[in-house]
Amino acid sequence: MYRPFTNQINIQLEKYGLFSSQWGLIRILADKGPQSFGDIASLLYIEKPSVTKLAQKLIELKLVEIQPGKDKREKIIHLTTYGEHVIAQIHIDLKPILEGALAGVSAEDIEIAKQVLTMIRVNFKNG
């Protein structure tokens, strides 16, 4: 299920010069606000150097900016105004894919799936 879904997402993201991993990072920023490299690494289950690589491409595309954190070593990534605009457009582009993927699935089943996947994620994080 993961691979076909990711492939469909990547097809839509291609026109923005993005891949699903980069989309994951900017979605975190859209959902949670500015984040440190460490926080993003933890949320995406990747290493900090991978976050740096993702962020560099997003900076080139003018979707994100880096600001200093509380101490000199911490860097905070935040969306640019242009990045917010691009995210809104991507959501419009992805809506038919997401609706198609959930066609025929009841709201109750979607809620159950969310709960089960959340429990699995917690188990991975704790285990």
C-alpha positions as CSV (number, residue, x, y, z in Angstrom):
1,M,0.0,0.0,0.0
2,Y,2.8,2.4,0.9
3,R,4.6,2.2,-2.4
4,P,1.7,2.8,-4.8
5,F,0.5,5.7,-2.6
6,T,4.0,7.3,-2.5
7,N,4.3,6.9,-6.2
8,Q,1.0,8.7,-6.8
9,I,2.0,11.5,-4.4
10,N,5.4,11.9,-6.1
11,I,3.8,12.2,-9.5
12,Q,1.8,15.2,-8.2
13,L,4.7,16.7,-6.3
14,E,7.0,16.5,-9.4
15,K,5.6,19.7,-10.9
16,Y,6.8,21.5,-7.7
17,G,10.2,19.9,-7.8
18,L,9.4,18.0,-4.6
19,F,9.4,14.4,-3.4
20,S,7.3,12.8,-0.7
21,S,10.1,13.1,1.9
22,Q,10.3,16.8,1.3
23,W,6.5,17.1,1.4
24,G,6.6,15.3,4.8
25,L,9.0,18.0,6.2
26,I,6.9,20.9,4.9
27,R,3.7,19.3,6.1
28,I,5.2,19.1,9.6
29,L,6.0,22.8,9.5
30,A,2.5,23.6,8.2
31,D,0.8,21.5,10.9
32,K,3.1,22.2,13.9
33,G,4.8,25.5,13.0
34,P,8.6,26.2,13.1
35,Q,10.6,23.2,14.3
36,S,14.3,22.5,15.1
37,F,16.3,20.0,13.0
38,G,16.2,17.6,15.9
39,D,12.4,17.8,16.3
40,I,11.9,17.2,12.6
41,A,14.3,14.2,12.6
42,S,12.4,12.7,15.5
43,L,9.0,13.3,13.9
44,L,10.1,11.8,10.5
45,Y,12.2,9.0,12.1
46,I,15.3,10.1,10.3
47,E,18.8,11.4,11.3
48,K,19.6,15.1,11.5
49,P,21.9,15.0,8.5
50,S,19.0,13.8,6.4
51,V,16.9,16.7,7.7
52,T,19.7,19.0,6.6
53,K,19.7,17.6,3.1
54,L,15.9,17.9,2.8
55,A,16.0,21.4,4.1
56,Q,18.8,22.5,1.7
57,K,16.6,21.6,-1.3
58,L,13.6,23.4,0.3
59,I,15.6,26.5,0.9
60,E,16.7,26.4,-2.8
61,L,13.0,26.3,-3.7
62,K,12.3,29.2,-1.4
63,L,9.8,27.2,0.6
64,V,11.5,27.3,3.9
65,E,14.0,29.5,5.8
66,I,16.4,28.8,8.6
67,Q,16.6,31.0,11.7
68,P,18.8,30.7,14.8
69,G,17.3,29.0,17.8
70,K,17.7,29.7,21.5
71,D,21.3,28.8,21.4
72,K,23.9,29.2,18.6
73,R,23.8,25.5,17.7
74,E,20.1,25.2,17.3
75,K,18.5,26.0,13.9
76,I,14.8,26.5,13.4
77,I,13.1,25.8,10.1
78,H,10.0,27.7,9.2
79,L,7.9,28.1,6.1
80,T,8.1,31.1,3.9
81,T,5.0,32.9,2.7
82,Y,5.7,31.4,-0.7
83,G,6.0,28.0,1.0
84,E,2.5,28.4,2.6
85,H,1.1,29.3,-0.8
86,V,2.7,26.2,-2.4
87,I,1.4,24.0,0.3
88,A,-2.2,25.2,-0.2
89,Q,-1.9,24.5,-3.9
90,I,-0.4,21.0,-3.3
91,H,-3.3,20.2,-1.0
92,I,-5.7,21.0,-3.8
93,D,-3.7,18.8,-6.2
94,L,-3.6,15.9,-3.8
95,K,-7.3,16.0,-2.7
96,P,-8.5,13.8,-5.6
97,I,-5.9,11.2,-4.9
98,L,-6.7,11.0,-1.2
99,E,-10.4,11.0,-1.8
100,G,-9.9,8.2,-4.4
101,A,-7.9,6.2,-2.0
102,L,-10.6,6.4,0.6
103,A,-13.5,5.8,-1.8
104,G,-16.0,3.4,-0.2
105,V,-14.3,3.5,3.2
106,S,-16.7,4.6,6.0
107,A,-15.8,7.4,8.4
108,E,-16.0,4.9,11.2
109,D,-13.4,2.6,9.4
110,I,-11.2,5.6,8.8
111,E,-11.3,6.5,12.5
112,I,-10.4,2.9,13.5
113,A,-7.5,2.9,11.0
114,K,-6.2,6.2,12.5
115,Q,-6.3,4.7,16.0
116,V,-4.6,1.5,15.0
117,L,-1.9,3.3,13.1
118,T,-1.3,5.7,16.0
119,M,-1.0,2.7,18.3
120,I,1.5,1.0,16.0
121,R,3.6,4.2,15.8
122,V,3.6,4.6,19.5
123,N,4.7,0.9,19.8
124,F,7.6,1.5,17.4
125,K,8.6,4.7,19.2
126,N,8.6,2.9,22.6
127,G,10.0,-0.4,21.5
